[in-house]
Amino acid sequence: MTGAGSPGEPAAPPPRAPISEAPAAAQPTPQQALAYFGSLYVNWDYRDLPARQRRLAAIAVGDAHATERQAAAQSARDTTLTRAHAWNKGVLVSIAADRLSPGVWVVVSREQTGGSGEYEALPAGFHLTLARVARVDGGWAVSSWEPQS
């Protein structure tokens, strides 16, 4: 948010426009950006999760970038997934523009989570994510990734 803070403080600068951000792997189309990000997002195990989340942050812009940076920092400190040897494997089933909400994409994945303890023998299921993309230098990048289920 821009605007003045306390009296005497300068106004905060406006956020950078996504076009000025330079993600590590811009994709040629919105669908390819969503497919690349989504495939990385749904396939991980406890050994590579923080690095994978840092990679997701590097290829994203805006809210998705910030969310994945924060997730990487948190998962690096969390030992729950390590103790359970947790993993997640998935495939993207569908990527489609939301006809009712311009600029929103609906991404459906089928995922299986496993490991020991509370992660043992979990059933595979479908998951729905609402996402947005932004035009950036070199193509497109995910700017918002909001899992719904």
C-alpha positions in Angstrom: 0.0 0.0 0.0 1.3 3.4 -0.8 0.7 6.6 1.2 2.2 8.5 4.0 3.1 6.8 7.2 3.6 8.8 10.4 3.9 12.5 10.0 7.3 13.4 8.6 7.9 10.0 7.0 8.0 9.8 3.2 5.3 7.8 1.4 6.1 4.2 0.7 7.0 3.5 -2.9 4.4 1.8 -5.0 4.9 -2.0 -5.6 6.8 -2.9 -8.7 4.7 -3.8 -11.7 5.1 -7.5 -12.6 6.4 -6.6 -16.1 9.5 -5.1 -14.3 10.2 -8.2 -12.3 12.6 -10.8 -13.8 11.6 -14.3 -12.7 14.2 -17.0 -13.4 12.1 -18.9 -16.0 9.5 -16.8 -17.7 7.3 -19.0 -20.0 6.0 -18.3 -23.5 2.3 -18.6 -22.5 0.1 -18.3 -19.4 -0.7 -22.0 -19.6 2.9 -23.0 -19.7 3.8 -20.7 -16.8 1.0 -22.4 -14.7 2.0 -25.9 -15.8 5.7 -25.3 -14.9 4.9 -23.8 -11.6 2.2 -26.3 -10.8 4.3 -29.4 -11.6 7.0 -28.1 -9.2 4.4 -27.3 -6.6 2.8 -30.7 -6.4 5.9 -32.9 -6.6 8.2 -32.8 -3.6 9.6 -34.7 -0.7 10.8 -33.8 2.7 14.5 -33.7 1.5 13.9 -31.1 -1.3 10.9 -29.1 -0.1 12.7 -25.9 1.0 14.8 -25.9 -2.2 11.8 -26.5 -4.3 9.9 -23.6 -2.6 12.9 -21.3 -3.2 12.8 -22.4 -6.9 9.0 -21.6 -7.0 9.8 -18.2 -5.5 12.5 -17.6 -8.2 10.1 -18.3 -11.1 7.1 -16.4 -9.6 6.3 -12.7 -9.2 4.1 -10.7 -6.8 2.1 -12.6 -4.2 3.3 -16.0 -5.4 6.9 -15.0 -5.0 6.4 -13.7 -1.5 4.3 -16.7 -0.4 6.9 -19.2 -1.6 9.8 -17.4 -0.1 8.0 -17.4 3.3 7.1 -21.1 2.8 10.7 -22.0 2.1 11.9 -20.3 5.3 9.2 -22.0 7.4 9.7 -25.5 6.0 13.4 -25.3 6.5 12.7 -24.9 10.2 9.8 -27.4 10.5 10.9 -30.9 11.4 7.4 -32.5 11.2 7.7 -33.4 7.5 11.3 -34.7 7.9 10.3 -37.0 10.8 7.4 -38.4 8.7 9.5 -38.7 5.6 6.6 -36.9 3.9 6.3 -36.6 0.1 3.8 -35.5 -2.4 3.4 -36.6 -6.0 1.0 -35.2 -8.5 0.0 -34.5 -12.0 -1.9 -31.5 -13.4 -5.2 -32.6 -14.9 -6.5 -29.3 -16.2 -5.6 -25.7 -16.6 -8.4 -23.4 -17.8 -9.4 -19.8 -17.7 -12.2 -19.1 -15.2 -15.0 -17.9 -17.4 -16.6 -16.0 -14.5 -13.6 -14.2 -13.2 -11.4 -12.6 -15.8 -7.7 -13.0 -15.1 -8.2 -16.1 -12.9 -7.1 -19.5 -13.9 -8.4 -22.8 -12.5 -5.8 -25.5 -12.0 -6.8 -29.0 -11.1 -4.3 -31.6 -9.9 -4.5 -35.2 -8.8 -2.2 -35.7 -5.9 -1.0 -38.4 -3.5 0.7 -37.5 -0.2 2.5 -40.1 1.8 5.1 -40.8 4.5 4.8 -42.3 8.0 2.6 -41.4 10.9 -0.2 -39.0 10.0 1.0 -39.1 6.3 0.7 -42.8 6.0 -1.9 -44.3 3.6 -3.5 -41.0 2.7 -5.8 -41.4 -0.3 -5.1 -39.7 -3.6 -7.4 -36.9 -4.4 -8.1 -34.0 -6.7 -7.1 -30.5 -5.7 -8.3 -27.2 -7.1 -6.1 -24.0 -7.2 -7.0 -20.5 -8.3 -4.1 -18.8 -9.9 -3.1 -15.6 -11.8 -0.3 -14.9 -14.2 1.5 -11.7 -15.1 3.3 -10.6 -18.2 7.0 -10.2 -17.4 10.1 -9.6 -19.4 10.5 -12.7 -21.5 6.9 -14.0 -21.2 4.7 -15.0 -18.4 5.0 -15.9 -14.7 2.7 -17.0 -11.9 1.7 -14.1 -9.7 -0.8 -15.7 -7.4 -1.3 -19.4 -6.4 -4.2 -20.1 -4.1 -5.0 -23.7 -3.3 -8.7 -24.2 -2.5 -8.7 -27.9 -1.6 
